[in-house]
Amino acid sequence: MTARGLIIAAPHSGAGKTTVTLAVLAALRRRGVRVRAAKAGPDYIDPAFHAVVTGAASVNLDSWAMTGDLLDALAAQTVRSADLLVIEGVMGLFDGAAGPDGRRGATADLAAHFGVPVVLVIDAARQAQSAAAVVRGFATHHAAVQGAGVILNRVAGERHRALVADAIAALGVPLLGALPRDTALTLPERHLGLVQAGEHPDLDSLIDRLAATAEHHLDLDALIRIATPFKFAAPTSAAAALPPPGKRIALASDRAFSFVYPHLLEAWRRAGAEIVPFSPLADEPPPQDADSCWLPGGYPELHAESLAAAQTFSAGLRRFAETRPVHGECGGYMVLGESLEDKAGRRHQMTGLLGHATSFAKPKLHLGYRTARLLSDCLLGRGGMIVRGHEFHYASLVSAGFDEPFAELADSDSRMRQKSGGRRGRVTGAFFHAIAAGNHQ
């Protein structure tokens, strides 16, 4: 069977895309469908929920950061063992960075690129017949984006559902179901988004509730019917993410360090690298037989006291950095600094491998795509190489230190250019999260 796909999107953030996506995935898997998931754009948390529900890794597909070749390669790898691939959108369907059509990081870019239909999730909580006008606009806005159906979310009752359904029926757009307003289906949140899948207090029960809700309220047969085969070119040798940062990579991996993209790990493994996890929160040092160490992002600000007390980890990391390269992304960068101030204003000593200090005492959102030009050789690549990625954090620098900068960063429309991060000896780090190599436009 040729794998088929569809996209679950919405007019805006907060409409319930993740809840609906998880409900659909769980119900289809109950039916025995070999379903896989992907996430549009840069996101670590939603794909972790996808993976729990489907039993397989969920890949990120990002039309701003990735070349068309890489998008095709990742989609081809994902659908190889699937009957159906469900892509969860990001923000509103057409929302993205400034730039040319198809290269903005918008969910609509993926719909046009892969030729798969869009199911629009409408939050009906504060509207009734007006929802039909929203559906009409989204259905006709872009000729290459095929709107195939609508799912209503947070419906107050049968009368409310009927009012909205009758208005949408006049458009000829299929209504695929309506989920009730139910706080028991809500995923808990904190800064950076949802609470991580591994920290959810009763995720198995939630998945069962979501599956049962989808079975009762959604037309799953119609959802399967509207999915269409993916259109993608055969992967080429140019389809690469980032070169592996060594043959044996020590990867910090626990509740404080969990933000690493599955497509990067898979690319490194395919290139022959071995990933060796260790836990700073368990006071484990990086394995001394590794030839590089990667500290990904996560929530070190929630575990600052424990990390400060993890002296075996800190001492081991400092010994490691004497002879081998170490790189920290966002949360990992914070831990490489001199200190980290938590939400209560308490200062905790970090590893001191770089000279900066960070604070979470007054959270301020830093968000957006970034292009990084590496200023020297490091674990991300050779000096001068272009890497595309993003920033998403609430912490701020309270002291920049005196290290050499790691990279020159530019935002998505190149209006902001600044040197960022730090480099000292074999140690590098920045708030920047890498997604893929390339200077594509």
C-alpha positions as CSV (number, residue, x, y, z in Angstrom):
1,M,0.0,0.0,0.0
2,T,1.3,3.5,-0.9
3,A,1.4,5.5,2.3
4,R,-1.1,8.3,2.4
5,G,-1.2,11.5,4.4
6,L,-3.1,14.4,5.7
7,I,-2.4,17.6,7.8
8,I,-4.3,18.7,10.9
9,A,-4.2,22.5,11.0
10,A,-6.1,25.4,12.5
11,P,-6.7,29.1,11.9
12,H,-4.6,30.1,15.0
13,S,-2.6,28.7,17.9
14,G,-4.6,27.4,20.8
15,A,-7.4,25.9,18.8
16,G,-6.6,22.3,20.0
17,K,-4.5,20.9,17.1
18,T,-2.4,18.8,19.5
19,T,-5.5,17.4,21.3
20,V,-7.2,16.5,18.0
21,T,-4.1,15.1,16.5
22,L,-3.5,12.8,19.5
23,A,-7.1,11.7,19.5
24,V,-7.0,10.8,15.8
25,L,-3.6,9.0,16.2
26,A,-4.8,7.0,19.2
27,A,-8.1,6.0,17.6
28,L,-6.5,5.0,14.3
29,R,-3.9,2.9,16.1
30,R,-6.6,1.1,18.0
31,R,-8.1,0.2,14.6
32,G,-4.8,-1.4,13.6
33,V,-3.8,1.3,11.2
34,R,0.0,1.7,10.9
35,V,-0.1,5.4,11.7
36,R,2.9,7.7,12.0
37,A,3.1,11.4,12.9
38,A,5.1,14.4,12.0
39,K,5.1,18.0,13.3
40,A,5.3,21.1,11.1
41,G,8.0,23.6,12.2
42,P,10.4,23.6,15.2
43,D,8.9,21.9,18.2
44,Y,10.2,19.3,20.7
45,I,7.2,18.7,22.9
46,D,4.4,17.8,20.5
47,P,6.5,15.1,18.7
48,A,7.2,13.4,22.1
49,F,3.4,13.0,22.6
50,H,3.1,11.7,19.0
51,A,5.8,9.1,19.7
52,V,4.0,7.8,22.8
53,V,0.7,7.4,21.0
54,T,2.1,5.8,17.8
55,G,5.0,3.9,19.3
56,A,7.4,5.4,16.8
57,A,9.5,8.6,16.6
58,S,7.7,11.7,15.2
59,V,9.8,13.8,12.7
60,N,9.8,17.6,12.3
61,L,9.2,19.0,8.8
62,D,10.2,22.6,8.5
63,S,10.0,24.4,5.1
64,W,12.1,27.4,6.3
65,A,15.0,25.5,7.8
66,M,15.1,22.5,5.5
67,T,15.7,22.1,1.8
68,G,13.1,20.4,-0.4
69,D,15.4,17.4,-0.7
70,L,15.6,17.0,3.1
71,L,11.8,17.4,3.5
72,D,11.3,14.6,0.9
73,A,14.0,12.4,2.5
74,L,12.4,12.7,5.9
75,A,8.9,12.1,4.7
76,A,10.0,9.1,2.6
77,Q,11.8,7.6,5.6
78,T,8.7,8.1,7.8
79,V,6.1,6.7,5.5
80,R,8.2,3.6,4.6
81,S,6.7,1.7,7.5
82,A,3.3,3.4,7.7
83,D,-0.2,3.2,6.1
84,L,-1.0,6.8,7.1
85,L,1.1,9.8,8.1
86,V,-0.6,12.6,10.1
87,I,1.2,15.9,10.1
88,E,0.3,18.3,13.0
89,G,0.5,21.9,11.9
90,V,2.1,24.9,13.7
91,M,0.4,28.2,14.6
92,G,-2.2,29.1,12.0
93,L,-2.3,27.3,8.7
94,F,-0.7,30.1,6.7
95,D,1.4,31.6,9.5
96,G,5.2,31.6,9.0
97,A,8.2,33.8,8.6
98,A,8.6,36.5,6.1
99,G,9.9,35.1,2.8
100,P,9.0,33.4,-0.5
101,D,5.9,31.2,-0.8
102,G,6.8,27.7,0.1
103,R,9.8,28.6,2.2
104,R,8.2,30.4,5.2
105,G,7.9,27.5,7.7
106,A,4.1,27.6,7.3
107,T,2.0,24.5,7.6
108,A,0.5,25.4,4.2
109,D,4.0,25.1,2.6
110,L,3.9,21.4,3.5
111,A,0.4,20.9,2.2
112,A,1.5,22.4,-1.2
113,H,4.8,20.6,-1.2
114,F,3.5,17.1,-0.5
115,G,0.1,17.5,-2.1
116,V,-1.8,16.2,0.9
117,P,-5.1,17.6,2.2
118,V,-5.7,19.8,5.2
119,V,-8.3,19.1,7.9
120,L,-9.0,22.4,9.7
121,V,-9.7,22.4,13.5
122,I,-12.1,25.1,14.4
123,D,-12.3,26.2,18.0
124,A,-16.1,26.7,18.4
125,A,-16.0,27.8,22.0
126,R,-16.7,31.5,21.3
127,Q,-18.6,31.3,18.0
128,A,-21.4,29.6,16.1
129,Q,-22.3,30.3,12.5
130,S,-19.4,32.7,12.1
131,A,-17.2,29.6,11.9
132,A,-18.5,29.0,8.4
133,A,-17.0,32.3,7.2
134,V,-13.6,31.2,8.7
135,V,-13.8,27.9,6.9
136,R,-14.8,29.6,3.6
137,G,-11.8,31.9,3.8
138,F,-9.3,29.2,4.6
139,A,-10.7,26.9,1.9
140,T,-10.2,29.4,-0.9
141,H,-7.1,31.3,0.3
142,H,-4.4,29.3,-1.5
143,A,-5.0,27.3,-4.7
144,A,-2.3,24.7,-3.9
145,V,-3.7,24.1,-0.4
146,Q,-6.5,21.6,-0.5
147,G,-9.0,21.9,2.4
148,A,-10.6,18.5,2.8
149,G,-12.7,18.8,5.9
150,V,-13.4,20.4,9.3
151,I,-13.3,19.2,12.9
152,L,-15.0,21.3,15.5
153,N,-13.4,21.5,18.9
154,R,-14.8,22.6,22.3
155,V,-18.4,22.3,21.3
156,A,-20.8,23.2,24.1
157,G,-23.6,20.8,23.2
158,E,-25.8,19.4,20.4
159,R,-27.6,22.7,19.7
160,H,-24.3,24.5,19.4
161,R,-22.9,21.8,17.2
162,A,-25.9,21.9,14.9
163,L,-25.8,25.7,14.4
164,V,-22.1,25.5,13.3
165,A,-22.6,22.3,11.3
166,D,-25.5,23.7,9.3
167,A,-23.6,26.8,8.4
168,I,-20.6,24.8,7.2
169,A,-22.8,22.3,5.3
170,A,-23.8,25.1,3.0
171,L,-20.2,25.5,1.9
172,G,-19.9,21.9,0.7
173,V,-16.9,21.3,3.0
174,P,-17.2,17.9,4.9
175,L,-17.7,18.1,8.6
176,L,-15.7,15.2,10.0
177,G,-16.9,15.5,13.6
178,A,-17.1,17.7,16.7
179,L,-15.3,17.2,20.0
180,P,-17.0,18.4,23.1
181,R,-15.7,20.9,25.6
182,D,-14.1,18.7,28.2
183,T,-11.4,19.7,30.6
184,A,-10.5,16.0,31.0
185,L,-9.0,16.1,27.5
186,T,-6.8,19.2,28.2
187,L,-3.0,18.8,28.2
188,P,-1.2,20.6,31.1
189,E,1.0,23.5,30.1
190,R,3.9,25.6,31.3
191,H,6.5,28.0,29.7
192,L,7.7,26.7,26.3
193,G,4.4,24.9,25.8
194,L,2.9,21.6,27.1
195,V,4.3,19.7,30.0
196,Q,6.6,17.0,28.5
197,A,5.1,13.6,27.7
198,G,7.5,11.8,30.1
199,E,6.3,14.1,32.9
200,H,2.5,13.7,32.4
201,P,1.1,12.1,35.6
202,D,-1.3,9.7,33.8
203,L,-0.6,9.8,30.1
204,D,-1.9,6.3,29.3
205,S,-5.3,7.1,30.7
206,L,-5.4,10.4,28.8
207,I,-4.6,8.6,25.5
208,D,-7.4,6.1,26.2
209,R,-9.8,8.9,26.8
210,L,-8.7,10.7,23.6
211,A,-9.1,7.5,21.5
212,A,-12.6,6.9,22.9
213,T,-13.6,10.5,22.3
214,A,-12.4,10.3,18.7
215,E,-14.2,7.0,18.1
216,H,-17.4,8.4,19.4
217,H,-17.3,11.9,17.9
218,L,-15.2,11.8,14.7
219,D,-15.8,10.1,11.4
220,L,-12.6,8.1,11.3
221,D,-13.6,6.3,8.0
222,A,-14.0,9.6,6.3
223,L,-10.6,10.8,7.7
224,I,-8.9,7.7,6.2
225,R,-10.7,8.2,2.9
226,I,-9.6,11.8,2.4
227,A,-5.9,11.1,3.0
228,T,-3.9,11.1,-0.3
229,P,-0.6,9.6,-1.4
230,F,2.4,11.8,-0.7
231,K,4.1,13.5,-3.6
232,F,7.9,13.7,-3.1
233,A,11.0,13.4,-5.2
234,A,13.4,10.5,-4.6
235,P,15.9,11.5,-1.9
236,T,19.3,12.7,-3.3
237,S,22.7,12.6,-1.8
238,A,22.3,16.3,-1.0
239,A,19.5,15.5,1.5
240,A,21.4,15.9,4.8
241,A,20.6,17.5,8.1
242,L,23.9,18.1,10.0
243,P,27.2,16.1,10.0
244,P,27.6,14.0,13.1
245,P,29.6,15.7,15.8
246,G,31.9,12.7,16.2
247,K,31.8,8.9,16.0
248,R,30.7,8.3,19.6
249,I,28.5,11.1,20.9
250,A,27.8,11.6,24.6
251,L,24.3,13.0,24.8
252,A,22.9,14.5,28.0
253,S,19.4,13.0,28.3
254,D,17.0,13.4,31.2
255,R,14.2,15.7,32.4
256,A,16.5,18.7,32.3
257,F,18.0,17.9,28.8
258,S,15.4,16.5,26.4
259,F,15.2,18.9,23.5
260,V,17.0,17.2,20.6
261,Y,15.5,16.7,17.2
262,P,14.9,13.0,16.2
263,H,15.9,13.7,12.6
264,L,19.4,14.9,13.7
265,L,19.9,11.7,15.9
266,E,18.8,9.5,13.0
267,A,21.0,11.3,10.5
268,W,24.0,10.9,12.9
269,R,23.2,7.2,13.3
270,R,22.9,6.7,9.5
271,A,26.3,8.3,9.2
272,G,27.8,5.7,11.5
273,A,27.8,7.6,14.8
274,E,26.8,6.0,18.1
275,I,24.7,8.0,20.6
276,V,25.6,7.4,24.2
277,P,23.1,9.0,26.7
278,F,24.0,10.1,30.2
279,S,22.1,11.9,32.9
280,P,23.5,15.1,34.6
281,L,20.5,15.0,37.0
282,A,21.6,11.6,38.1
283,D,25.1,13.1,38.6
284,E,26.6,11.1,35.7
285,P,29.6,12.5,33.9
286,P,29.8,12.2,30.1
287,P,31.3,8.7,29.2
288,Q,35.0,9.1,28.9
289,D,35.2,6.9,25.9
290,A,33.1,9.3,23.8
291,D,34.8,11.7,21.4
292,S,32.3,14.6,21.8
293,C,29.6,15.8,24.2
294,W,26.3,17.4,23.3
295,L,24.2,19.2,25.9
296,P,20.7,19.8,24.4
297,G,18.1,22.2,25.5
298,G,15.4,21.4,28.0
299,Y,14.4,22.8,31.5
300,P,17.6,23.3,33.5
301,E,15.9,26.3,35.2
302,L,13.5,23.8,36.9
303,H,16.4,21.7,38.1
304,A,19.0,24.3,38.8
305,E,19.6,23.3,42.5
306,S,20.1,19.6,41.5
307,L,22.4,20.5,38.7
308,A,24.5,22.7,41.0
309,A,24.8,19.8,43.4
310,A,25.8,17.3,40.7
311,Q,29.6,17.6,41.3
312,T,30.5,14.3,39.6
313,F,28.8,15.6,36.4
314,S,30.4,19.0,36.6
315,A,33.9,17.6,37.3
316,G,33.6,15.0,34.6
317,L,32.4,17.5,32.0
318,R,35.4,19.8,32.8
319,R,37.8,16.8,32.4
320,F,36.1,15.9,29.2
321,A,36.4,19.4,27.8
322,E,40.2,19.4,28.3
323,T,40.7,17.0,25.4
324,R,37.4,16.8,23.5
325,P,34.7,19.2,22.1
326,V,31.6,20.0,24.1
327,H,28.6,21.9,22.7
328,G,25.5,23.3,24.5
329,E,22.2,24.3,23.0
330,C,19.9,26.7,24.9
331,G,19.4,24.9,28.2
332,G,22.8,23.2,27.7
333,Y,24.3,26.6,27.1
334,M,22.9,27.8,30.3
335,V,24.5,25.0,32.2
336,L,27.9,25.6,30.6
337,G,27.9,29.1,32.1
338,E,29.0,30.4,35.4
339,S,25.6,30.6,37.1
340,L,21.9,30.2,36.6
341,E,19.3,32.2,38.5
342,D,16.0,30.4,39.0
343,K,12.5,31.8,39.0
344,A,12.7,32.7,42.7
345,G,15.9,34.7,42.1
346,R,18.2,32.2,43.7
347,R,21.6,31.9,42.0
348,H,23.0,28.5,41.4
349,Q,26.6,27.8,40.3
350,M,26.9,26.0,37.0
351,T,29.9,24.3,35.3
352,G,31.8,27.5,34.4
353,L,33.1,26.2,31.1
354,L,31.9,29.4,29.6
355,G,31.9,32.8,31.2
356,H,28.3,34.0,30.8
357,A,25.5,33.9,33.4
358,T,21.8,33.4,32.8
359,S,18.6,34.2,34.7
360,F,15.0,33.0,34.7
361,A,13.9,35.4,37.5
362,K,12.1,37.7,35.0
363,P,11.0,35.5,32.1
364,K,11.1,37.1,28.7
365,L,10.2,35.3,25.5
366,H,12.9,35.1,22.8
367,L,11.3,33.4,19.8
368,G,12.1,33.0,16.1
369,Y,14.0,31.5,13.3
370,R,17.7,32.1,13.1
371,T,20.4,31.7,10.5
372,A,23.8,31.0,12.1
373,R,27.2,31.6,10.4
374,L,29.7,29.6,12.5
375,L,32.7,31.7,13.4
376,S,35.0,28.8,14.0
377,D,35.2,25.0,13.7
378,C,32.9,23.3,16.3
379,L,30.6,20.4,16.7
380,L,28.0,21.9,14.4
381,G,30.5,22.1,11.5
382,R,33.4,24.0,10.0
383,G,33.9,27.8,10.5
384,G,31.9,29.8,7.9
385,M,29.3,27.1,7.6
386,I,25.6,28.2,7.6
387,V,23.2,26.4,9.9
388,R,19.5,27.1,10.1
389,G,17.5,26.8,13.3
390,H,15.6,28.8,15.9
391,E,15.5,30.3,19.4
392,F,12.8,29.6,21.9
393,H,13.5,30.5,25.5
394,Y,12.5,32.7,28.4
395,A,15.9,33.0,30.1
396,S,18.1,36.0,29.6
397,L,21.8,36.7,29.8
398,V,22.6,38.7,32.9
399,S,26.3,38.7,32.1
400,A,27.8,38.0,28.6
401,G,31.2,37.1,29.9
402,F,34.4,37.6,27.8
403,D,34.4,34.5,25.6
404,E,34.8,34.6,21.8
405,P,31.4,34.5,20.1
406,F,30.1,31.2,18.7
407,A,28.2,32.4,15.7
408,E,26.8,35.4,13.9
409,L,23.0,35.1,14.0
410,A,20.4,36.7,11.7
411,D,16.6,36.5,12.0
412,S,14.4,35.1,9.3
413,D,14.3,38.4,7.3
414,S,17.9,39.3,8.1
415,R,17.0,42.6,9.8
416,M,18.7,41.5,13.0
417,R,22.3,40.5,12.9
418,Q,24.4,39.9,16.0
419,K,27.2,37.8,17.3
420,S,26.0,35.3,19.8
421,G,26.9,32.5,22.2
422,G,30.3,31.7,23.5
423,R,33.5,29.7,22.5
424,R,36.4,28.9,24.9
425,G,38.8,26.3,23.8
426,R,36.9,23.1,22.8
427,V,33.6,24.4,24.4
428,T,30.9,26.2,22.4
429,G,27.3,27.1,23.1
430,A,24.4,29.4,22.4
431,F,20.7,29.7,22.9
432,F,20.4,28.7,19.2
433,H,18.9,25.3,18.3
434,A,20.2,23.8,15.1
435,I,17.8,22.2,12.7
436,A,19.7,21.7,9.4
437,A,22.7,22.9,7.5
438,G,22.3,25.0,4.4
439,N,22.4,28.5,3.0
440,H,19.3,27.9,0.8
441,Q,17.0,30.9,0.2
